[in-house]
Amino acid sequence: AKLLTWAYETAVAKGMPQAAAAKARADQAVAKVQALKAGAQGGPAASIATPAAPVASPPVAAPAMAAAAPSAVSKAEIAEAEKQAKLLVWAAETAAAKGMPQAASAKARADQAVAQVQALKAQAEGG
């Protein structure tokens, strides 16, 4: 988390276009560390997403999205979120393969979408 935070601060200081993506990664890492600390201290269960099926991008912590989601999640909402996540993962992979400067921010958006799908599935299962 410290390394990602440093990378974000450096990107901002140098005016790099990757600053937004670096901030997203740093925020995710900090949230994950805080969730792990809370779990280790006997606090509330950490909401670290785990993949239900193989996914092209790594899972990320999504406590904010889970808290903002409505109490009842329909299968249609999950299906739409999965469709959006697959599209964003594809876009991130394509951008990375072509060496596009937007690849990092596309990956951050894809990671967030995958985390949202996992949070919706967990919520639908009553977890």
C-alpha positions, 0 to 999 in steps of 0.5 A, spaced: 500 500 500 505 504 501 509 503 494 502 504 491 501 511 495 508 513 493 507 511 486 500 515 486 504 521 489 509 521 484 505 521 478 501 527 481 507 531 482 510 529 475 503 531 472 503 524 469 496 522 466 497 515 469 495 519 476 488 517 476 489 510 475 495 510 480 490 513 485 485 508 484 490 502 485 493 506 492 486 506 494 484 499 493 491 497 496 489 501 503 482 499 503 485 491 503 490 493 508 485 496 513 480 490 511 485 485 513 487 489 519 480 489 522 479 482 521 486 480 524 484 485 530 477 481 531 473 486 528 468 485 523 469 480 517 473 483 512 469 484 505 475 482 500 472 479 494 474 472 492 473 470 484 467 465 483 470 463 477 476 465 473 477 472 472 482 476 467 483 481 473 485 480 480 479 481 485 479 487 489 476 489 496 469 493 495 467 495 501 464 502 499 460 498 493 457 493 498 455 498 503 452 502 497 448 497 494 440 496 495 438 490 500 435 486 495 439 484 488 436 481 482 439 476 478 438 481 472 442 486 476 448 481 477 447 479 470 448 486 467 454 487 472 457 481 469 456 483 462 459 490 464 465 487 468 466 483 462 466 488 457 471 493 461 476 487 462 476 486 455 477 493 454 483 493 459 486 487 456 486 490 449 489 497 451 494 493 455 496 489 449 496 495 444 500 499 449 495 504 450 496 509 455 489 508 458 491 501 459 492 502 467 486 506 468 482 501 464 484 496 468 482 500 475 475 500 472 475 493 470 478 491 477 472 495 480 467 492 476 469 485 478 469 487 485 462 490 484 459 483 481 462 479 487 459 484 492 453 483 488 453 476 488 455 475 496 449 480 497 444 475 493 447 469 497 445 473 504 453 474 505 
